[in-house]
Amino acid sequence: MNHLSMAPCGVNCELCLGMQREKNRCVGCLQSGNKPYHCTICSIKFCPAKESTTSLCMDCIKFPCQKIRKLNMRYSSKYGESPIENLKTIKQVGLDEIIKRDKAKWECPRCGGLFCVHRENCLNCGEKNPRFPKPLH
């Protein structure tokens, strides 16, 4: 994991299905190159209230804005991950620490790869992702 893997919204790109898949792999939010169309037009990344496309939303005077709150609600309920909490943690302990934390938190015990927040099982070895939310029935 590196500093460029943290998207401005607080999502760690290295935990995303787009970056972990084998075919047509995404390069990440802050890199130039292959990425899904919706990432190339992201209203959060290109928000005019931020200083630049690489600055993190936590530094914005409007943080957490409506767009970040909606993203946070979706990620919290569907994937068990909170971009807002990620950004608050970065502000408290720094980007290096959250990158270390995410590596330990999301590492697959069987193969050493990273679990994907979007999938119930490790994409490398099939191990069950203990962080993946259970279906609401």
C-alpha positions as a Markdown table, in Angstrom:
| # | Residue | x | y | z |
|---|---|---|---|---|
| 1 | Met | 0.0 | 0.0 | 0.0 |
| 2 | Asn | 1.1 | 3.5 | -0.7 |
| 3 | His | -0.1 | 7.1 | -0.2 |
| 4 | Leu | -1.6 | 7.2 | -3.7 |
| 5 | Ser | -3.9 | 4.3 | -2.8 |
| 6 | Met | -6.1 | 6.6 | -0.5 |
| 7 | Ala | -8.7 | 8.4 | -2.6 |
| 8 | Pro | -9.7 | 11.9 | -1.6 |
| 9 | Cys | -13.0 | 10.6 | -0.2 |
| 10 | Gly | -11.3 | 8.3 | 2.3 |
| 11 | Val | -11.7 | 5.0 | 0.4 |
| 12 | Asn | -8.6 | 2.9 | 0.2 |
| 13 | Cys | -8.3 | 2.0 | -3.5 |
| 14 | Glu | -6.3 | -1.1 | -2.8 |
| 15 | Leu | -9.3 | -2.7 | -1.1 |
| 16 | Cys | -11.5 | -2.0 | -4.2 |
| 17 | Leu | -12.6 | -4.8 | -6.6 |
| 18 | Gly | -11.5 | -2.6 | -9.6 |
| 19 | Met | -7.9 | -2.5 | -8.4 |
| 20 | Gln | -7.7 | -6.1 | -7.2 |
| 21 | Arg | -9.2 | -7.8 | -10.3 |
| 22 | Glu | -6.9 | -9.5 | -12.8 |
| 23 | Lys | -8.6 | -8.3 | -16.0 |
| 24 | Asn | -8.8 | -4.6 | -16.9 |
| 25 | Arg | -7.3 | -3.6 | -13.5 |
| 26 | Cys | -7.9 | -0.1 | -12.2 |
| 27 | Val | -4.8 | 2.0 | -11.4 |
| 28 | Gly | -6.4 | 3.8 | -8.5 |
| 29 | Cys | -8.2 | 7.1 | -8.1 |
| 30 | Leu | -5.1 | 9.4 | -8.0 |
| 31 | Gln | -3.1 | 7.6 | -10.8 |
| 32 | Ser | -3.5 | 8.3 | -14.4 |
| 33 | Gly | -4.4 | 5.4 | -16.5 |
| 34 | Asn | -7.1 | 2.7 | -16.6 |
| 35 | Lys | -10.1 | 3.1 | -14.3 |
| 36 | Pro | -13.9 | 2.7 | -14.5 |
| 37 | Tyr | -15.7 | 5.6 | -16.2 |
| 38 | His | -17.5 | 6.6 | -13.0 |
| 39 | Cys | -14.1 | 7.2 | -11.4 |
| 40 | Thr | -12.9 | 9.5 | -14.2 |
| 41 | Ile | -15.9 | 11.8 | -13.5 |
| 42 | Cys | -16.1 | 11.5 | -9.7 |
| 43 | Ser | -17.8 | 14.5 | -8.3 |
| 44 | Ile | -15.9 | 14.1 | -5.0 |
| 45 | Lys | -12.5 | 13.9 | -6.6 |
| 46 | Phe | -13.2 | 16.9 | -8.8 |
| 47 | Cys | -15.1 | 18.9 | -6.1 |
| 48 | Pro | -14.4 | 22.6 | -6.6 |
| 49 | Ala | -14.4 | 23.1 | -2.8 |
| 50 | Lys | -11.1 | 21.1 | -2.5 |
| 51 | Glu | -7.7 | 22.6 | -3.1 |
| 52 | Ser | -6.8 | 20.0 | -5.7 |
| 53 | Thr | -7.9 | 16.6 | -7.1 |
| 54 | Thr | -5.3 | 15.0 | -4.8 |
| 55 | Ser | -6.2 | 16.7 | -1.6 |
| 56 | Leu | -8.2 | 14.7 | 1.0 |
| 57 | Cys | -11.7 | 15.7 | 1.8 |
| 58 | Met | -10.9 | 16.0 | 5.5 |
| 59 | Asp | -9.1 | 19.2 | 4.8 |
| 60 | Cys | -12.1 | 20.8 | 3.3 |
| 61 | Ile | -14.1 | 23.4 | 5.3 |
| 62 | Lys | -17.3 | 21.6 | 4.2 |
| 63 | Phe | -16.2 | 18.2 | 5.5 |
| 64 | Pro | -18.2 | 16.0 | 5.8 |
| 65 | Cys | -20.3 | 17.3 | 2.9 |
| 66 | Gln | -23.5 | 15.7 | 1.7 |
| 67 | Lys | -21.6 | 13.7 | -1.0 |
| 68 | Ile | -19.2 | 12.3 | 1.5 |
| 69 | Arg | -22.1 | 11.5 | 3.9 |
| 70 | Lys | -24.0 | 9.6 | 1.2 |
| 71 | Leu | -20.8 | 7.7 | 0.2 |
| 72 | Asn | -20.2 | 6.9 | 3.9 |
| 73 | Met | -23.7 | 5.6 | 4.4 |
| 74 | Arg | -23.4 | 3.3 | 1.4 |
| 75 | Tyr | -19.9 | 2.0 | 2.3 |
| 76 | Ser | -20.9 | 1.5 | 6.0 |
| 77 | Ser | -24.0 | -0.5 | 5.3 |
| 78 | Lys | -22.8 | -2.5 | 2.3 |
| 79 | Tyr | -19.1 | -3.0 | 3.0 |
| 80 | Gly | -18.6 | -2.4 | 6.7 |
| 81 | Glu | -16.1 | 0.4 | 6.0 |
| 82 | Ser | -16.4 | 4.1 | 6.8 |
| 83 | Pro | -14.7 | 6.7 | 4.6 |
| 84 | Ile | -15.5 | 9.4 | 7.1 |
| 85 | Glu | -13.8 | 7.5 | 9.9 |
| 86 | Asn | -10.9 | 6.8 | 7.7 |
| 87 | Leu | -10.4 | 10.5 | 7.0 |
| 88 | Lys | -10.8 | 11.4 | 10.7 |
| 89 | Thr | -8.2 | 8.8 | 11.6 |
| 90 | Ile | -5.8 | 10.1 | 9.0 |
| 91 | Lys | -6.2 | 13.6 | 10.5 |
| 92 | Gln | -5.4 | 12.2 | 14.0 |
| 93 | Val | -2.6 | 9.7 | 13.3 |
| 94 | Gly | -1.5 | 10.4 | 9.7 |
| 95 | Leu | -1.7 | 8.7 | 6.4 |
| 96 | Asp | 1.3 | 6.3 | 7.1 |
| 97 | Glu | -0.5 | 4.9 | 10.1 |
| 98 | Ile | -3.8 | 4.3 | 8.4 |
| 99 | Ile | -2.0 | 2.5 | 5.6 |
| 100 | Lys | -0.3 | 0.2 | 8.1 |
| 101 | Arg | -3.6 | -0.3 | 9.9 |
| 102 | Asp | -5.5 | -1.2 | 6.7 |
| 103 | Lys | -2.8 | -3.6 | 5.7 |
| 104 | Ala | -3.1 | -5.4 | 9.0 |
| 105 | Lys | -6.9 | -5.1 | 9.1 |
| 106 | Trp | -7.6 | -6.4 | 5.6 |
| 107 | Glu | -4.8 | -8.9 | 5.1 |
| 108 | Cys | -6.0 | -12.4 | 4.3 |
| 109 | Pro | -4.5 | -14.9 | 6.9 |
| 110 | Arg | -4.3 | -17.7 | 4.3 |
| 111 | Cys | -2.5 | -16.1 | 1.4 |
| 112 | Gly | -1.3 | -12.7 | 2.7 |
| 113 | Gly | -3.2 | -10.8 | 0.0 |
| 114 | Leu | -5.7 | -8.1 | 0.8 |
| 115 | Phe | -9.4 | -8.8 | 1.2 |
| 116 | Cys | -11.6 | -6.7 | -1.2 |
| 117 | Val | -14.3 | -4.6 | 0.6 |
| 118 | His | -16.7 | -5.5 | -2.2 |
| 119 | Arg | -16.5 | -9.3 | -1.9 |
| 120 | Glu | -17.3 | -12.0 | 0.6 |
| 121 | Asn | -14.2 | -14.1 | -0.1 |
| 122 | Cys | -10.6 | -13.3 | -0.8 |
| 123 | Leu | -10.1 | -12.9 | -4.6 |
| 124 | Asn | -6.7 | -14.7 | -4.4 |
| 125 | Cys | -7.5 | -17.9 | -2.4 |
| 126 | Gly | -11.2 | -17.9 | -1.6 |
| 127 | Glu | -10.8 | -17.4 | 2.2 |
| 128 | Lys | -14.0 | -15.9 | 3.8 |
| 129 | Asn | -13.7 | -12.2 | 4.4 |
| 130 | Pro | -14.5 | -11.7 | 8.1 |
| 131 | Arg | -15.1 | -8.0 | 7.6 |
| 132 | Phe | -17.7 | -8.5 | 4.9 |
| 133 | Pro | -21.1 | -7.5 | 6.2 |
| 134 | Lys | -23.7 | -10.2 | 6.8 |
| 135 | Pro | -26.8 | -9.9 | 4.7 |
| 136 | Leu | -29.7 | -8.1 | 6.4 |
| 137 | His | -32.7 | -10.4 | 6.4 |
